[in-house]
Amino acid sequence: MSERNLDFDKIIDRHGTRCLKYDFAKRRGMPEDVLPLWVADMDFETSSYIQDELKNRINQGIFGYSEVQTPYFEIVRNWMEVHHNWTPEERWLVKTPGVVFALAMAVRAYTEAGDSVLIQQPVYYPFSEVISDNDREVVSNDLVLKNNTYCIDFEDFENKIVKNNIKLFLLCSPHNPTGRVWTVEELRKMGDICLKHNVIVVSDEIHQDFVFHGKHTVFANLGEKYEQNCIICTSPSKTFNLASMLISNIFIPNPELRHKFRKEVNSAGISQLSVLGLVATEAAYSKGEEWYRAMMTYIRQNLEFVRNFVNKNLPNVKMIDLEGTYLVWLDFRKTGISPEKLDEIIVHRAKLWLDSGKIFGKCGEGFQRINVACPRSILKEALERIKNALINSDYNL
């Protein structure tokens, strides 16, 4: 038997499926006819093996409290070993209903109200939200754009930690939305500074399976001293398009940190997770390899398509060099369009729902994030809309 769902050009109508991406435009203040390429889920059918396992479980007809035993962990561990050369231990695992939930639990577990938490903007906007919503202060070591890629200002990184008495650092690796895949040297340098100043590292590695240049390094795989100072957040949700299954695998090697984290999860009332999420995770990591490889090939081709289109048709727009994720970061600043006007052009003239750069932090103003995990015909339509909207504006390409 072979994988059935390998037609990534297939357009699937997601309207009327309770889909956040398509069905909630009006509620989110967007025109109803907008084309959405914003939130990070794919417009692809997931692996047929995952679908089959879910159908088999549904056919049992009973959905009582469910849990997993050792085989679940072994399947997850095997994926990590094969794809990331990392061998986690079973006792490290804490399952949560999502990585953002885990970030919030870490903020609550390792800091107090009024404390400052470090992030690196422009960064996935829930990073800021889980900090401020828990009455902590957001401090950003802004990434520096140089030669069309982002790098870390390590002097500022350490200064921000010292000045603000930072106790917790939320690391995005690979980085969303800049597309950076951090090198071993960069990770170790951040890790050493954090160890020097007793800062715990929470590494969001949800995009770890999307690497097109370089190699993803699990932060805990840098060495024992780093391993004992970090929380590793993973999930099959991005890799296999399973966001609504609400399942993430969080690894915490340090027993003291793990105890504090579990206490916060327990205090939030979380015990067992959705049985369908558990089933989907096992199927994804044990049977989804063929689908995963085909999907990665398609997205790689989509990335090249965007790069060529932008270079040919949008000379004052730059696609930031992307090493990982399926989220393209477009720089519109040389068009001379203000961030506010740019949002208006994208939404109301191009009729596109993208993620405005400003929601990723002030240093994201003038950028737009576009999700390329969709059929190429949809991607082409979106890029043509941007081109035509700019041509028909009072600005030069």
Secondary structure as the mmCIF struct_conf table of DSSP 4:
data_model
#
loop_
_struct_conf.conf_type_id
_struct_conf.id
_struct_conf.beg_label_comp_id
_struct_conf.beg_label_asym_id
_struct_conf.beg_label_seq_id
_struct_conf.end_label_comp_id
_struct_conf.end_label_asym_id
_struct_conf.end_label_seq_id
TURN_TY1_P TURN_TY1_P1 PHE A 8 ASP A 9
TURN_TY1_P TURN_TY1_P2 HIS A 15 GLY A 16
BEND BEND1 THR A 17 THR A 17
HELX_RH_AL_P HELX_RH_AL_P1 LEU A 20 ASP A 23
TURN_TY1_P TURN_TY1_P3 PHE A 24 GLY A 29
TURN_TY1_P TURN_TY1_P4 GLU A 32 ASP A 33
HELX_LH_PP_P HELX_LH_PP_P1 VAL A 34 VAL A 34
STRN STRN1 LEU A 35 PRO A 36
BEND BEND2 VAL A 39 ALA A 40
BEND BEND3 ASP A 43 PHE A 44
HELX_RH_AL_P HELX_RH_AL_P2 SER A 48 ILE A 58
TURN_TY1_P TURN_TY1_P5 ASN A 59 GLN A 60
HELX_RH_AL_P HELX_RH_AL_P3 THR A 70 HIS A 84
BEND BEND4 ASN A 85 ASN A 85
HELX_RH_3T_P HELX_RH_3T_P1 GLU A 90 TRP A 92
STRN STRN2 LEU A 93 THR A 96
BEND BEND5 PRO A 97 PRO A 97
HELX_RH_AL_P HELX_RH_AL_P4 VAL A 99 TYR A 110
TURN_TY1_P TURN_TY1_P6 ALA A 113 GLY A 114
STRN STRN3 SER A 116 ILE A 119
BEND BEND6 GLN A 121 PRO A 122
TURN_TY1_P TURN_TY1_P7 TYR A 125 TYR A 125
HELX_RH_AL_P HELX_RH_AL_P5 PRO A 126 SER A 132
TURN_TY1_P TURN_TY1_P8 ASP A 133 ASP A 135
STRN STRN4 GLU A 137 SER A 140
STRN STRN5 VAL A 144 LYS A 146
TURN_TY1_P TURN_TY1_P9 ASN A 147 ASN A 148
STRN STRN6 THR A 149 CYS A 151
HELX_RH_AL_P HELX_RH_AL_P6 PHE A 154 LYS A 163
TURN_TY1_P TURN_TY1_P10 ASN A 164 ASN A 165
STRN STRN7 LEU A 168 CYS A 172
BEND BEND7 SER A 173 PRO A 174
TURN_TY1_P TURN_TY1_P11 ASN A 176 THR A 178
HELX_RH_AL_P HELX_RH_AL_P7 VAL A 184 LYS A 196
TURN_TY1_P TURN_TY1_P12 HIS A 197 ASN A 198
STRN STRN8 ILE A 200 ASP A 204
TURN_TY1_P TURN_TY1_P13 ILE A 206 ASP A 209
STRN STRN9 VAL A 211 VAL A 211
BEND BEND8 PHE A 212 GLY A 214
HELX_RH_3T_P HELX_RH_3T_P2 PHE A 219 LEU A 222
HELX_RH_AL_P HELX_RH_AL_P8 GLU A 224 GLU A 227
TURN_TY1_P TURN_TY1_P14 GLN A 228 ASN A 229
STRN STRN10 CYS A 230 THR A 234
BEND BEND9 PRO A 236 PRO A 236
TURN_TY1_P TURN_TY1_P15 SER A 237 ASN A 241
HELX_RH_3T_P HELX_RH_3T_P3 ALA A 243 MET A 245
STRN STRN11 SER A 248 PHE A 251
BEND BEND10 ASN A 254 ASN A 254
HELX_RH_AL_P HELX_RH_AL_P9 PRO A 255 SER A 267
TURN_TY1_P TURN_TY1_P16 ALA A 268 GLY A 269
BEND BEND11 GLN A 272 GLN A 272
HELX_RH_AL_P HELX_RH_AL_P10 VAL A 275 LYS A 287
HELX_RH_AL_P HELX_RH_AL_P11 GLU A 289 ASN A 313
TURN_TY1_P TURN_TY1_P17 PRO A 315 ASN A 316
STRN STRN12 LYS A 318 MET A 319
HELX_LH_PP_P HELX_LH_PP_P2 ILE A 320 ASP A 321
STRN STRN13 GLY A 324 GLY A 324
BEND BEND12 THR A 325 TYR A 326
STRN STRN14 LEU A 327 ASP A 331
HELX_RH_3T_P HELX_RH_3T_P4 ARG A 333 THR A 335
TURN_TY1_P TURN_TY1_P18 GLY A 336 GLY A 336
HELX_RH_AL_P HELX_RH_AL_P12 PRO A 339 GLU A 344
HELX_RH_PI_P HELX_RH_PI_P1 ILE A 345 ARG A 349
BEND BEND13 ALA A 350 ALA A 350
STRN STRN15 LEU A 352 TRP A 353
STRN STRN16 ASP A 355 SER A 356
HELX_RH_3T_P HELX_RH_3T_P5 GLY A 357 PHE A 360
HELX_RH_3T_P HELX_RH_3T_P6 LYS A 362 GLY A 364
TURN_TY1_P TURN_TY1_P19 GLU A 365 GLY A 366
STRN STRN17 PHE A 367 ASN A 371
BEND BEND14 CYS A 374 CYS A 374
HELX_RH_AL_P HELX_RH_AL_P13 ARG A 376 ILE A 391
TURN_TY1_P TURN_TY1_P20 ASN A 392 ASP A 394
BEND BEND15 TYR A 395 TYR A 395
#
